[in-house]
Amino acid sequence: MKSQAAGSIRASISFPPEIYETLKGIAKEKKVSLAWVVREAAVLYIGAKTPLFSQKMHEQQ
C-alpha cells in the first residue's frame, strides 16, 4: 500500500452515525477537513496516554 504523503498511511474508519455527525460539525466549525479533526483527536488521545509522544510531535512541527 502506497502512502499518501511522506510517512503517512491511509486508513478507512467506520463511526457510529452520531460520532460522525459530531466530527463533521467540529470540522465545519473549525473550517478544516474531517480527516484533520480525526488526526488531531488521535494525536491528543495518544499524547494524553503517552506524554513522550506528545513532546515528540511538538518537536516535529
N, CA and C atoms as an extended XYZ file, in Angstrom:
183
Properties=species:S:1:pos:R:3:atomname:S:1:resname:S:1:resid:I:1 pbc="F F F"
N         0.847       -1.185        0.000 N   MET     1
C         0.000        0.000        0.000 CA  MET     1
C         0.887        1.242        0.000 C   MET     1
N         0.639        2.163       -0.923 N   LYS     2
C         1.432        3.390       -1.005 CA  LYS     2
C         0.924        4.411        0.010 C   LYS     2
N         1.845        5.184        0.558 N   SER     3
C         1.450        6.231        1.500 CA  SER     3
C         0.986        7.469        0.742 C   SER     3
N         0.090        8.212        1.321 N   GLN     4
C        -0.462        9.425        0.718 CA  GLN     4
C         0.561       10.550        0.725 C   GLN     4
N         1.184       10.791        1.834 N   ALA     5
C         2.235       11.806        1.982 CA  ALA     5
C         3.420       11.104        2.629 C   ALA     5
N         4.555       11.751        2.615 N   ALA     6
C         5.747       11.130        3.193 CA  ALA     6
C         5.474       10.663        4.616 C   ALA     6
N         5.587        9.375        4.852 N   GLY     7
C         5.394        8.828        6.180 CA  GLY     7
C         3.950        8.664        6.609 C   GLY     7
N         3.003        8.915        5.723 N   SER     8
C         1.590        8.794        6.075 CA  SER     8
C         1.018        7.482        5.558 C   SER     8
N         0.040        6.960        6.258 N   ILE     9
C        -0.654        5.739        5.863 CA  ILE     9
C        -2.141        6.043        5.821 C   ILE     9
N        -2.784        5.631        4.752 N   ARG    10
C        -4.228        5.836        4.602 CA  ARG    10
C        -4.971        4.737        5.362 C   ARG    10
N        -6.041        5.115        6.048 N   ALA    11
C        -6.858        4.157        6.792 CA  ALA    11
C        -8.330        4.432        6.526 C   ALA    11
N        -9.102        3.398        6.552 N   SER    12
C       -10.551        3.523        6.415 CA  SER    12
C       -11.158        3.229        7.788 C   SER    12
N       -11.978        4.164        8.285 N   ILE    13
C       -12.526        4.039        9.638 CA  ILE    13
C       -14.040        4.195        9.583 C   ILE    13
N       -14.741        3.362       10.325 N   SER    14
C       -16.198        3.473       10.429 CA  SER    14
C       -16.556        4.067       11.787 C   SER    14
N       -17.535        4.989       11.792 N   PHE    15
C       -18.009        5.625       13.022 CA  PHE    15
C       -19.503        5.395       13.169 C   PHE    15
N       -19.990        5.332       14.395 N   PRO    16
C       -21.440        5.370       14.591 CA  PRO    16
C       -21.952        6.717       14.060 C   PRO    16
N       -23.169        6.761       13.557 N   PRO    17
C       -23.687        7.995       12.947 CA  PRO    17
C       -23.574        9.232       13.832 C   PRO    17
N       -23.835        9.108       15.120 N   GLU    18
C       -23.805       10.283       16.000 CA  GLU    18
C       -22.385       10.832       16.161 C   GLU    18
N       -21.393        9.955       16.186 N   ILE    19
C       -19.999       10.406       16.287 CA  ILE    19
C       -19.585       11.064       14.970 C   ILE    19
N       -19.954       10.458       13.857 N   TYR    20
C       -19.622       11.021       12.551 CA  TYR    20
C       -20.210       12.423       12.400 C   TYR    20
N       -21.455       12.603       12.781 N   GLU    21
C       -22.100       13.918       12.672 CA  GLU    21
C       -21.413       14.936       13.579 C   GLU    21
N       -21.018       14.520       14.764 N   THR    22
C       -20.303       15.423       15.680 CA  THR    22
C       -18.960       15.828       15.089 C   THR    22
N       -18.231       14.866       14.528 N   LEU    23
C       -16.945       15.172       13.898 CA  LEU    23
C       -17.121       16.118       12.711 C   LEU    23
N       -18.146       15.879       11.900 N   LYS    24
C       -18.417       16.771       10.765 CA  LYS    24
C       -18.719       18.181       11.252 C   LYS    24
N       -19.479       18.295       12.340 N   GLY    25
C       -19.797       19.609       12.906 CA  GLY    25
C       -18.557       20.335       13.394 C   GLY    25
N       -17.671       19.614       14.053 N   ILE    26
C       -16.422       20.212       14.531 CA  ILE    26
C       -15.594       20.693       13.345 C   ILE    26
N       -15.502       19.865       12.311 N   ALA    27
C       -14.729       20.229       11.117 CA  ALA    27
C       -15.299       21.480       10.462 C   ALA    27
N       -16.609       21.549       10.353 N   LYS    28
C       -17.246       22.718        9.736 CA  LYS    28
C       -16.992       23.969       10.574 C   LYS    28
N       -17.122       23.835       11.880 N   GLU    29
C       -16.900       24.966       12.785 CA  GLU    29
C       -15.466       25.490       12.700 C   GLU    29
N       -14.491       24.570       12.610 N   LYS    30
C       -13.081       24.956       12.556 CA  LYS    30
C       -12.613       25.259       11.139 C   LYS    30
N       -13.478       24.977       10.150 N   LYS    31
C       -13.149       25.178        8.731 CA  LYS    31
C       -11.932       24.347        8.315 C   LYS    31
N       -11.964       23.078        8.716 N   VAL    32
C       -10.933       22.106        8.352 CA  VAL    32
C       -11.634       20.840        7.866 C   VAL    32
N       -10.853       19.894        7.372 N   SER    33
C       -11.440       18.638        6.907 CA  SER    33
C       -11.773       17.720        8.079 C   SER    33
N       -12.656       16.783        7.817 N   LEU    34
C       -12.982       15.771        8.814 CA  LEU    34
C       -11.724       14.960        9.143 C   LEU    34
N       -10.906       14.677        8.138 N   ALA    35
C        -9.657       13.937        8.364 CA  ALA    35
C        -8.746       14.684        9.336 C   ALA    35
N        -8.678       16.016        9.200 N   TRP    36
C        -7.841       16.811       10.098 CA  TRP    36
C        -8.331       16.650       11.539 C   TRP    36
N        -9.639       16.706       11.727 N   VAL    37
C       -10.219       16.575       13.077 CA  VAL    37
C        -9.864       15.211       13.664 C   VAL    37
N        -9.992       14.156       12.866 N   VAL    38
C        -9.699       12.805       13.355 CA  VAL    38
C        -8.218       12.662       13.677 C   VAL    38
N        -7.340       13.189       12.812 N   ARG    39
C        -5.897       13.123       13.098 CA  ARG    39
C        -5.559       13.883       14.374 C   ARG    39
N        -6.107       15.081       14.529 N   GLU    40
C        -5.853       15.886       15.732 CA  GLU    40
C        -6.347       15.165       16.985 C   GLU    40
N        -7.522       14.554       16.891 N   ALA    41
C        -8.065       13.805       18.033 CA  ALA    41
C        -7.151       12.634       18.390 C   ALA    41
N        -6.630       11.945       17.380 N   ALA    42
C        -5.740       10.813       17.632 CA  ALA    42
C        -4.450       11.278       18.305 C   ALA    42
N        -3.889       12.377       17.827 N   VAL    43
C        -2.660       12.909       18.430 CA  VAL    43
C        -2.904       13.304       19.883 C   VAL    43
N        -4.018       13.970       20.149 N   LEU    44
C        -4.328       14.378       21.524 CA  LEU    44
C        -4.565       13.172       22.425 C   LEU    44
N        -5.262       12.174       21.916 N   TYR    45
C        -5.540       10.962       22.694 CA  TYR    45
C        -4.239       10.241       23.035 C   TYR    45
N        -3.402       10.036       22.030 N   ILE    46
C        -2.131        9.340       22.261 CA  ILE    46
C        -1.232       10.174       23.177 C   ILE    46
N        -1.228       11.489       22.989 N   GLY    47
C        -0.432       12.368       23.847 CA  GLY    47
C        -0.852       12.295       25.303 C   GLY    47
N        -2.153       12.149       25.541 N   ALA    48
C        -2.648       12.032       26.914 CA  ALA    48
C        -2.234       10.702       27.536 C   ALA    48
N        -2.169        9.660       26.716 N   LYS    49
C        -1.789        8.334       27.216 CA  LYS    49
C        -0.279        8.162       27.298 C   LYS    49
N         0.451        8.862       26.429 N   THR    50
C         1.897        8.705       26.317 CA  THR    50
C         2.528       10.090       26.205 C   THR    50
N         2.834       10.743       27.307 N   PRO    51
C         3.358       12.106       27.269 CA  PRO    51
C         4.590       12.303       26.385 C   PRO    51
N         5.461       11.314       26.281 N   LEU    52
C         6.646       11.463       25.432 CA  LEU    52
C         6.256       11.567       23.958 C   LEU    52
N         5.163       10.927       23.559 N   PHE    53
C         4.673       11.034       22.185 CA  PHE    53
C         4.273       12.472       21.899 C   PHE    53
N         3.574       13.089       22.822 N   SER    54
C         3.143       14.472       22.657 CA  SER    54
C         4.340       15.392       22.486 C   SER    54
N         5.360       15.204       23.293 N   GLN    55
C         6.572       16.019       23.206 CA  GLN    55
C         7.235       15.814       21.849 C   GLN    55
N         7.321       14.581       21.386 N   LYS    56
C         7.939       14.270       20.087 CA  LYS    56
C         7.167       14.942       18.950 C   LYS    56
N         5.833       14.930       18.993 N   MET    57
C         5.021       15.528       17.946 CA  MET    57
C         5.255       17.046       17.895 C   MET    57
N         5.377       17.696       19.031 N   HIS    58
C         5.623       19.142       19.071 CA  HIS    58
C         7.008       19.483       18.529 C   HIS    58
N         7.981       18.618       18.773 N   GLU    59
C         9.331       18.848       18.268 CA  GLU    59
C         9.378       18.730       16.752 C   GLU    59
N         8.511       17.893       16.160 N   GLN    60
C         8.496       17.698       14.709 CA  GLN    60
C         7.808       18.821       13.971 C   GLN    60
N         7.016       19.639       14.640 N   GLN    61
C         6.269       20.704       13.974 CA  GLN    61
C         7.066       21.953       13.806 C   GLN    61
